[in-house]
Amino acid sequence: MDILWFLIIGFIAGWLAGQIMGSGGYGIIGDIVIGIVGSLIGGLLFRFLGISAYGTLGTIVMAVIGAIVLIAALRTLKHA
């Protein structure tokens, strides 16, 4: 059941980040991958800044922020 939650949160985070960044989403698999990688980046950022995320909503916010950073970094690398 934990893996299912992980995938659902990854999908939500990836989809939200795509909407916020104006790219409209990357499909189900792409959103999940971006959300999962974003959650790792968000976790590192939050730990570095000394911020803690609690509960499902906190986890989604952290993953969305990480996914936004990931999308911005990929766009920067693409244009470089």
PASEBA-1860 file (N, C-alpha, C; in nm, 3 decimals):
! residues 80
1> MDILWFLI> 0.082/-0.119/0.000/0.000/0.000/0.000/0.087/0.126/0.000 ~ 0.205/0.121/0.063/0.293/0.237/0.066/0.341/0.274/-0.073 ~ 0.366/0.176/-0.157/0.412/0.204/-0.293/0.301/0.273/-0.372 ~ 0.178/0.233/-0.353/0.065/0.296/-0.420/0.054/0.443/-0.378 ~ 0.067/0.472/-0.249/0.065/0.610/-0.199/0.179/0.690/-0.260 ~ 0.297/0.630/-0.264/0.415/0.693/-0.321/0.390/0.734/-0.466 ~ 0.329/0.644/-0.544/0.299/0.672/-0.684/0.191/0.779/-0.699 ~ 0.090/0.774/-0.613/-0.017/0.874/-0.619/0.036/1.013/-0.585
9> IGFIAGWL> 0.116/1.022/-0.479/0.174/1.151/-0.442/0.269/1.199/-0.551 ~ 0.347/1.108/-0.610/0.435/1.145/-0.721/0.357/1.198/-0.839 ~ 0.244/1.134/-0.872/0.162/1.181/-0.983/0.103/1.319/-0.954 ~ 0.049/1.337/-0.834/-0.010/1.467/-0.798/0.096/1.577/-0.803 ~ 0.212/1.550/-0.744/0.319/1.650/-0.741/0.368/1.683/-0.882 ~ 0.388/1.583/-0.965/0.434/1.606/-1.102/0.331/1.682/-1.184 ~ 0.204/1.648/-1.168/0.099/1.716/-1.241/0.087/1.862/-1.197 ~ 0.088/1.885/-1.064/0.080/2.022/-1.013/0.198/2.106/-1.059
17> AGQIMGSG> 0.317/2.049/-1.054/0.436/2.123/-1.097/0.426/2.157/-1.245 ~ 0.377/2.065/-1.326/0.359/2.091/-1.468/0.259/2.204/-1.492 ~ 0.152/2.206/-1.414/0.052/2.313/-1.427/0.110/2.447/-1.385 ~ 0.183/2.447/-1.274/0.241/2.572/-1.223/0.345/2.626/-1.319 ~ 0.424/2.539/-1.378/0.530/2.582/-1.468/0.480/2.607/-1.611 ~ 0.352/2.586/-1.635/0.294/2.617/-1.765/0.320/2.516/-1.874 ~ 0.362/2.397/-1.837/0.388/2.297/-1.940/0.271/2.201/-1.957 ~ 0.173/2.206/-1.868/0.051/2.128/-1.884/0.058/1.982/-1.848
25> GYGIIGDI> 0.169/1.932/-1.805/0.179/1.792/-1.767/0.260/1.712/-1.867 ~ 0.301/1.595/-1.825/0.390/1.512/-1.906/0.335/1.371/-1.926 ~ 0.207/1.352/-1.909/0.149/1.219/-1.915/0.160/1.152/-1.779 ~ 0.092/1.043/-1.761/0.087/0.977/-1.630/0.225/0.934/-1.585 ~ 0.298/0.863/-1.669/0.430/0.813/-1.631/0.527/0.929/-1.609 ~ 0.526/1.027/-1.699/0.615/1.143/-1.685/0.587/1.220/-1.558 ~ 0.458/1.240/-1.525/0.422/1.311/-1.403/0.468/1.235/-1.279 ~ 0.453/1.103/-1.281/0.498/1.022/-1.167/0.649/1.033/-1.149
33> VIGIVGSL> 0.722/1.021/-1.260/0.869/1.029/-1.252/0.913/1.167/-1.203 ~ 0.855/1.272/-1.260/0.890/1.408/-1.217/0.854/1.428/-1.070 ~ 0.739/1.378/-1.028/0.698/1.390/-0.888/0.789/1.315/-0.793 ~ 0.831/1.195/-0.831/0.919/1.116/-0.744/1.057/1.180/-0.735 ~ 1.113/1.218/-0.850/1.244/1.284/-0.847/1.232/1.418/-0.775 ~ 1.121/1.488/-0.799/1.096/1.613/-0.729/1.086/1.597/-0.579 ~ 1.030/1.486/-0.534/1.021/1.463/-0.389/1.160/1.442/-0.330 ~ 1.247/1.378/-0.404/1.385/1.361/-0.356/1.457/1.496/-0.349
41> IGGLLFRF> 1.441/1.577/-0.454/1.503/1.710/-0.456/1.442/1.797/-0.346 ~ 1.309/1.793/-0.334/1.243/1.871/-0.230/1.287/1.830/-0.090 ~ 1.303/1.700/-0.069/1.351/1.652/0.061/1.490/1.703/0.093 ~ 1.578/1.702/-0.007/1.713/1.755/0.013/1.711/1.905/0.042 ~ 1.629/1.979/-0.036/1.618/2.123/-0.015/1.563/2.155/0.124 ~ 1.456/2.086/0.161/1.395/2.112/0.292/1.492/2.078/0.404 ~ 1.565/1.969/0.391/1.662/1.931/0.493/1.773/2.035/0.503 ~ 1.820/2.082/0.388/1.925/2.184/0.385/1.879/2.314/0.451
49> LGISAYGT> 1.754/2.350/0.430/1.698/2.473/0.487/1.646/2.455/0.629 ~ 1.645/2.332/0.680/1.598/2.306/0.815/1.446/2.308/0.829 ~ 1.376/2.280/0.719/1.229/2.280/0.720/1.181/2.136/0.725 ~ 1.074/2.112/0.802/1.015/1.979/0.811/0.877/1.980/0.746 ~ 0.847/1.875/0.673/0.715/1.859/0.611/0.642/1.746/0.682 ~ 0.522/1.773/0.730/0.445/1.674/0.804/0.317/1.640/0.730 ~ 0.281/1.514/0.732/0.155/1.470/0.675/0.157/1.464/0.524 ~ 0.044/1.424/0.470/0.031/1.408/0.326/0.042/1.542/0.254
57> LGTIVMAV> -0.024/1.644/0.305/-0.019/1.775/0.241/0.123/1.832/0.242 ~ 0.193/1.817/0.352/0.332/1.863/0.359/0.421/1.789/0.261 ~ 0.398/1.661/0.247/0.476/1.581/0.152/0.450/1.625/0.009 ~ 0.323/1.652/-0.022/0.289/1.696/-0.158/0.351/1.832/-0.186 ~ 0.344/1.924/-0.090/0.403/2.057/-0.108/0.553/2.045/-0.131 ~ 0.620/1.963/-0.050/0.763/1.943/-0.064/0.796/1.884/-0.201 ~ 0.720/1.785/-0.246/0.745/1.722/-0.375/0.718/1.819/-0.490 ~ 0.615/1.901/-0.478/0.584/1.999/-0.583/0.697/2.100/-0.595
65> IGAIVLIA> 0.746/2.149/-0.483/0.857/2.245/-0.487/0.980/2.181/-0.551 ~ 1.010/2.058/-0.514/1.123/1.989/-0.575/1.103/1.966/-0.723 ~ 0.980/1.932/-0.764/0.951/1.910/-0.905/0.962/2.039/-0.985 ~ 0.921/2.151/-0.924/0.935/2.280/-0.991/1.082/2.312/-1.013 ~ 1.164/2.286/-0.912/1.309/2.307/-0.925/1.364/2.218/-1.036 ~ 1.319/2.093/-1.041/1.364/2.000/-1.144/1.326/2.048/-1.284 ~ 1.202/2.089/-1.303/1.157/2.137/-1.433/1.234/2.262/-1.474 ~ 1.254/2.354/-1.381/1.330/2.476/-1.411/1.474/2.442/-1.450
73> ALRTLKHA> 1.535/2.347/-1.380/1.673/2.308/-1.412/1.680/2.241/-1.549 ~ 1.582/2.156/-1.580/1.580/2.091/-1.711/1.560/2.191/-1.823 ~ 1.474/2.290/-1.800/1.455/2.394/-1.902/1.582/2.476/-1.922 ~ 1.651/2.505/-1.813/1.776/2.581/-1.823/1.880/2.503/-1.900 ~ 1.893/2.374/-1.871/1.990/2.291/-1.942/1.953/2.276/-2.089 ~ 1.824/2.270/-2.118/1.779/2.254/-2.256/1.811/2.377/-2.340 ~ 1.803/2.494/-2.279/1.829/2.619/-2.351/1.977/2.659/-2.351 ~ 2.059/2.589/-2.276/2.201/2.625/-2.268/2.279/2.569/-2.384
END
